[in-house]
């Protein structure tokens, strides 16, 4: 029986109470009672649904039969003792001849944690909580340490590896990726000398939603590794994207030209800005950043080209290598201007990949890297899968389908009659 009014020595001002918090006890007791009522109602409904089914002697085939052994279930309200009513179902399956069994949809026979707790545990692990820290960190908070052992997380990592393998073999023919971002992310491997190089591709579907296309273990972002990944995607039904955006140093471009030669190339301004500044003295960085922003933030492609000429005039004579990094890749750097203005902010950089993998880098810093390449690949996959649920669509998602259809955009605006506009 739960006592709501504390006795002597409990809850008085300045006193120390070693017992659990009263409010937590009230919440858990309320949850336990509500769960018991729900389970009872579920069993009553099951029995009532089959009340008309009787044997040759007129006895009901589905009746109550006491309770199962009590067990503890971890919930968001803490650990709750659950006693599930038992049902004696004497009916048999006409096809298999086996006895039918009642199984609670609220608390399945195998359940020791609610789905919400099951979701939280891997997220805590992925974001830096070590397997040995679950019991001290969550045991007191949840009121029980059941289901929090390191073995539970170890089993989860094996499950993630299996899920990643299924993801890597899925059919891509039903999805159309119009835009694509590509990047290589390097992750330390704790038990190996060489780093894990993750080849990542994120795309924009025709309905404007962002989605992970592929995640693979490559070799130093080589052209052959990227080509293998792209060939595999094409074999599984992937269409050529309209525009692919990435870092100019990637081996990705060699693979893209081989597998999807019709796709246009775009360069990431975040990476390009870093490359240009690396070729300039620090004293020139403030002015160069402002000049580069005039290019990628221009009103349109013509204004951007004028800003490129101004940048070349200001830095080309003294720092030809820095200027060449812009002029040599100019068509790719300005490619995003040929698409809807609402999409420019998305197509200028590979930010969808960079921001997502910030959590991967955080996790590897905490744990000094995964223990194996397979574990690192699975960990990255689950982190992206978790982040993907929070990704928002690109601006003006209805325009993505028009891009795929070949619509012409000038200055970021749709040209409805390209022939007349050109004349």
C-alpha positions in Angstrom: 0.0 0.0 0.0 1.4 3.4 -1.0 1.4 6.0 1.7 0.8 9.5 0.3 1.1 11.4 3.5 4.7 11.0 4.8 5.1 9.9 8.4 7.4 11.3 11.1 10.9 12.1 9.9 9.9 12.2 6.2 9.6 15.3 4.0 10.0 17.8 6.8 12.0 20.9 6.1 15.7 20.4 6.5 15.3 16.7 7.0 17.2 14.0 5.1 15.1 11.2 3.6 16.9 8.1 2.4 13.8 6.5 1.0 12.9 7.0 -2.7 11.3 10.2 -3.8 7.6 10.2 -2.9 6.6 11.6 -6.2 8.5 8.9 -8.1 6.8 6.2 -6.0 3.3 7.8 -6.8 4.1 7.8 -10.5 5.3 4.2 -10.5 2.4 3.0 -8.4 0.0 4.8 -10.7 1.6 3.3 -13.7 1.5 -0.2 -12.2 -2.2 0.1 -11.4 -3.1 1.5 -14.8 -1.0 -1.3 -16.5 -2.8 -3.9 -14.4 -6.2 -2.5 -15.4 -5.2 -2.5 -19.1 -4.0 -6.1 -19.0 -7.2 -7.2 -17.3 -9.3 -5.4 -19.9 -7.3 -7.0 -22.7 -7.8 -10.5 -21.3 -11.5 -9.8 -20.6 -12.0 -8.7 -24.2 -10.2 -11.8 -25.6 -12.4 -14.1 -23.5 -15.6 -12.3 -24.4 -14.7 -12.5 -28.1 -14.5 -16.3 -27.9 -17.3 -16.8 -25.4 -19.5 -18.6 -27.9 -16.9 -21.3 -28.7 -17.6 -24.4 -26.6 -16.7 -28.1 -26.5 -19.1 -31.0 -26.9 -20.1 -30.7 -23.3 -21.0 -27.1 -23.6 -17.9 -25.8 -21.6 -16.1 -22.7 -22.8 -12.9 -23.3 -24.7 -11.4 -19.9 -23.6 -11.3 -19.2 -19.9 -9.2 -17.4 -17.2 -6.5 -19.4 -15.5 -4.9 -17.3 -12.8 -1.7 -15.2 -13.3 1.8 -15.6 -14.7 4.7 -15.2 -12.4 5.3 -11.5 -11.6 8.2 -9.9 -13.5 9.9 -6.5 -13.6 9.6 -4.3 -16.7 11.7 -1.2 -17.2 9.6 1.7 -18.4 10.1 5.5 -18.8 8.4 5.8 -15.3 11.0 3.4 -13.8 10.9 -0.3 -13.0 7.4 -1.6 -12.6 6.4 -5.1 -11.4 4.0 -6.6 -13.8 1.6 -9.6 -13.3 0.0 -10.7 -16.5 -3.3 -12.6 -16.3 -3.2 -16.1 -17.8 -5.7 -17.6 -20.2 -6.5 -21.2 -20.8 -7.2 -21.5 -24.5 -8.2 -25.0 -25.5 -8.8 -24.3 -29.1 -6.6 -25.8 -31.8 -5.4 -24.5 -35.1 -7.2 -26.5 -37.9 -4.1 -26.2 -40.2 -1.3 -27.1 -37.8 -3.2 -28.9 -35.1 -1.4 -26.9 -32.4 -3.0 -25.3 -29.4 -3.8 -21.6 -29.8 -2.3 -19.3 -27.2 -3.1 -15.9 -25.9 -0.3 -13.4 -26.0 -0.6 -9.9 -24.6 0.0 -7.1 -27.1 0.6 -4.8 -24.2 3.3 -6.8 -22.4 4.6 -9.6 -24.7 6.0 -12.7 -23.0 9.6 -11.8 -23.7 9.4 -8.0 -22.8 11.7 -6.8 -20.1 11.9 -3.2 -21.3 9.3 -1.0 -23.0 10.1 0.1 -26.6 11.0 3.6 -25.5 13.7 2.3 -23.2 14.9 -0.1 -25.9 15.3 2.9 -28.2 17.0 5.1 -25.6 19.7 2.5 -24.7 21.4 2.4 -28.1 21.2 6.1 -28.5 23.0 6.7 -25.1 25.6 4.2 -26.2 26.0 5.8 -29.6 26.4 9.3 -28.0 29.2 8.2 -25.7 28.0 6.2 -22.7 30.2 3.2 -22.2 28.7 -0.3 -21.9 30.0 -0.5 -18.3 28.4 2.8 -17.3 24.8 1.8 -17.9 24.1 0.2 -14.5 25.6 3.0 -12.4 24.2 5.7 -14.6 20.7 4.4 -15.1 20.1 1.8 -12.4 19.2 4.3 -9.7 17.3 6.5 -12.1 15.1 3.7 -13.3 14.9 1.9 -10.0 16.4 -1.3 -11.4 19.5 -2.5 -13.2 17.7 -5.3 -15.0 18.4 -5.3 -18.8 21.2 -2.7 -18.5 24.2 -5.1 -18.6 27.0 -4.6 -21.1 25.9 -7.9 -22.7 22.7 -6.2 -23.7 24.6 -3.5 -25.6 26.9 -6.1 -27.2 23.9 -7.9 -28.6 22.6 -4.6 -29.9 25.8 -3.9 -31.8 25.5 -7.3 -33.5 22.0 -6.5 -34.4 23.2 -3.1 -35.9 25.7 -4.9 -38.0 23.0 -7.1 -39.4 20.7 -4.1 -40.1 23.6 -2.3 -41.9 24.1 -5.3 -44.1 20.4 -5.4 -45.0 20.5 -1.7 -45.7 23.5 -2.0 -48.0 21.7 -4.7 -50.1 18.3 -3.0 -50.4 16.6 -2.3 -53.7 17.0 1.4 -55.0 14.9 1.2 -58.1 11.7 2.6 -56.4 13.4 5.8 -55.2 14.6 8.7 -57.3 17.5 10.8 -55.9 17.7 14.1 -57.7 20.5 15.7 -55.8 23.3 13.9 -54.1 26.0 14.8 -51.5 29.1 12.7 -51.2 32.0 12.9 -48.7 34.6 10.7 -47.0 34.7 10.6 -43.2 37.7 9.2 -41.4 37.2 7.4 -38.0 39.8 6.0 -35.7 39.8 2.2 -35.1 40.9 1.4 -31.5 42.3 -2.0 -32.3 43.8 -1.3 -35.7 46.5 0.9 -37.1 44.7 2.3 -40.1 41.6 4.6 -39.9 38.2 3.6 -41.1 37.2 5.7 -44.2 33.5 5.9 -44.4 32.2 6.7 -47.9 28.9 8.5 -47.4 26.2 9.5 -49.9 23.0 11.4 -48.9 20.4 12.2 -51.5 17.3 14.3 -52.0 14.3 12.4 -53.2 11.9 13.7 -55.8 9.5 14.7 -53.0 12.2 16.9 -51.3 13.1 14.6 -48.4 16.7 13.9 -47.6 17.8 10.3 -47.2 20.9 8.2 -46.7 21.7 6.4 -49.9 24.8 4.5 -49.1 27.4 4.0 -46.4 30.5 1.9 -47.1 34.0 1.2 -45.9 36.4 2.6 -48.6 40.1 2.8 -49.0 41.4 6.3 -48.5 38.5 7.8 -50.6 40.1 6.3 -53.7 38.4 6.6 -57.1 38.1 2.8 -57.3 36.4 2.6 -53.9 33.9 5.2 -54.9 33.4 3.6 -58.3 32.7 0.2 -56.6 30.1 1.9 -54.4 28.4 3.7 -57.3 28.4 0.6 -59.4 26.7 -1.3 -56.6 24.1 1.4 -56.2 23.4 1.4 -60.0 23.2 -2.4 -60.0 20.5 -2.1 -57.3 18.5 0.3 -59.4 19.7 3.8 -58.6 19.2 6.4 -61.3 21.8 9.0 -62.1 21.4 12.2 -60.0 20.9 15.5 -61.7 23.6 17.2 -59.5 26.2 15.7 -57.2 28.0 17.9 -54.7 31.3 17.0 -52.9 34.8 18.0 -52.1 37.1 18.6 -55.1 39.8 16.3 -53.7 37.5 13.2 -53.6 38.2 10.2 -55.8 34.4 10.3 -56.0 34.5 12.3 -59.3 36.3 9.6 -61.2 33.8 7.0 -60.1 30.9 9.4 -60.9 32.1 10.1 -64.4 32.5 6.4 -65.1 29.2 5.2 -63.6 26.9 8.2 -64.0 28.4 10.3 -66.7 25.3 12.4 -67.2 25.3 13.8 -63.6 26.5 17.3 -63.2 29.3 18.1 -60.7 29.1 20.7 -57.9 31.8 21.6 -55.5 31.4 22.2 -51.7 32.1 25.8 -50.8 32.9 24.9 -47.2 35.8 22.6 -48.3 36.8 25.0 -51.1 37.0 28.0 -48.7 39.3 26.0 -46.4 41.5 25.0 -49.3 41.8 28.7 -50.5 42.6 30.0 -47.0 45.3 27.3 -46.6 47.1 28.9 -49.6 46.9 32.4 -48.1 48.7 34.0 -45.1 46.6 34.5 -42.1 46.7 38.3 -42.5 44.8 37.9 -45.8 42.1 35.6 -44.3 39.5 38.2 -43.3 39.5 39.9 -46.7 39.6 36.6 -48.6 36.6 35.2 -46.6 34.6 38.3 -47.5 35.5 38.1 -51.2 34.6 34.4 -51.3 31.3 35.1 -49.7 30.6 37.6 -52.5 30.9 34.7 -54.9 28.8 32.0 -53.3 26.3 34.5 -51.9 25.8 36.4 -55.1 22.4 37.3 -56.6 23.0 35.1 -59.6 25.7 33.4 -61.7 26.6 36.6 -63.6 27.2 38.5 -60.4 29.2 35.5 -59.1 31.4 35.6 -62.2 32.0 39.3 -61.6 33.0 38.5 -58.0 35.4 35.8 -59.2 37.1 38.3 -61.4 37.4 40.7 -58.5 38.9 37.9 -56.3 41.4 37.0 -59.0 42.4 40.6 -59.5 42.9 41.1 -55.7 44.8 37.8 -55.0 45.9 36.3 -58.3 49.2 38.2 -58.7 50.4 37.6 -55.1 48.8 34.3 -54.4 48.3 32.5 -57.8 47.7 29.1 -56.1 44.9 30.4 -54.0 43.2 32.1 -57.0 43.7 29.0 -59.2 41.7 26.9 -56.6 38.7 29.1 -57.6 39.2 29.6 -61.3 40.2 26.0 -62.1 36.9 24.6 -60.7 34.7 27.6 -61.5 32.0 25.8 -63.5 31.5 23.2 -60.7 31.6 25.9 -58.0 28.9 27.9 -59.7 26.8 24.9 -60.8 24.2 25.4 -58.0 23.1 28.7 -59.6 21.4 26.7 -62.4 18.8 25.3 -60.0 16.0 26.9 -57.9 17.1 29.7 -55.7 15.4 28.0 -52.8 17.8 25.1 -53.2 21.0 27.1 -53.3 21.5 27.0 -49.6 21.4 23.2 -49.7 23.6 22.7 -52.8 26.5 25.0 -51.9 28.0 22.6 -49.3 28.0 19.0 -48.1 26.7 20.3 -44.8 24.0 17.5 -44.5 26.9 15.0 -44.1 29.2 17.2 -42.1 26.6 18.1 -39.5 25.4 14.5 -39.2 28.9 13.1 -38.6 29.6 15.6 -35.8 27.9 13.0 -33.5 30.1 10.2 -35.0 33.2 12.2 -34.2 32.0 12.9 -30.7 31.3 9.2 -30.1 34.7 8.2 -31.3 36.4 10.8 -29.2 34.7 9.4 -26.1 35.6 5.8 -26.8 38.8 6.4 -28.7 37.2 4.7 -31.7 35.2 1.5 -32.3 37.0 -1.8 -31.8 36.6 -3.0 -35.4 35.8 -1.7 -38.8 32.5 -3.6 -38.9 31.5 -2.1 -35.5 32.5 1.4 -36.7 30.4 1.0 -39.9 27.4 -0.2 -37.8 27.8 2.6 -35.3 27.9 5.2 -38.0 24.8 3.7 -39.7 22.8 3.8 -36.5 23.8 7.4 -35.8 22.8 8.5 -39.3 19.5 6.5 -39.0 18.8 8.3 -35.7 19.6 11.7 -37.2 17.7 11.0 -40.4 14.4 11.2 -38.5 15.1 14.8 -37.7 16.2 15.9 -41.2 13.9 18.5 -42.8 13.0 18.6 -46.4 14.8 21.0 -48.8 13.2 24.4 -49.2 10.5 24.4 -51.8 10.4 20.6 -52.1 7.8 20.8 -55.0 10.5 22.1 -57.2 12.7 19.0 -56.9 10.5 17.1 -59.3 10.7 19.9 -61.8 14.5 19.7 -61.7 14.3 16.0 -62.5 11.9 16.7 -65.3 14.5 19.1 -66.9 12.9 22.4 -66.1 15.2 25.4 -66.8 16.0 27.9 -64.0 17.7 31.2 -64.7 18.8 33.3 -61.7 17.1 30.7 -59.5 13.7 31.4 -61.2 11.7 28.9 -63.3 11.7 29.7 -67.0 8.3 28.4 -68.2 9.1 29.0 -71.9 12.9 28.5 -72.3 12.8 28.9 -76.1 11.2 32.3 -75.9 13.4 33.4 -73.0 16.6 32.5 -74.9 15.4 34.5 -77.9 
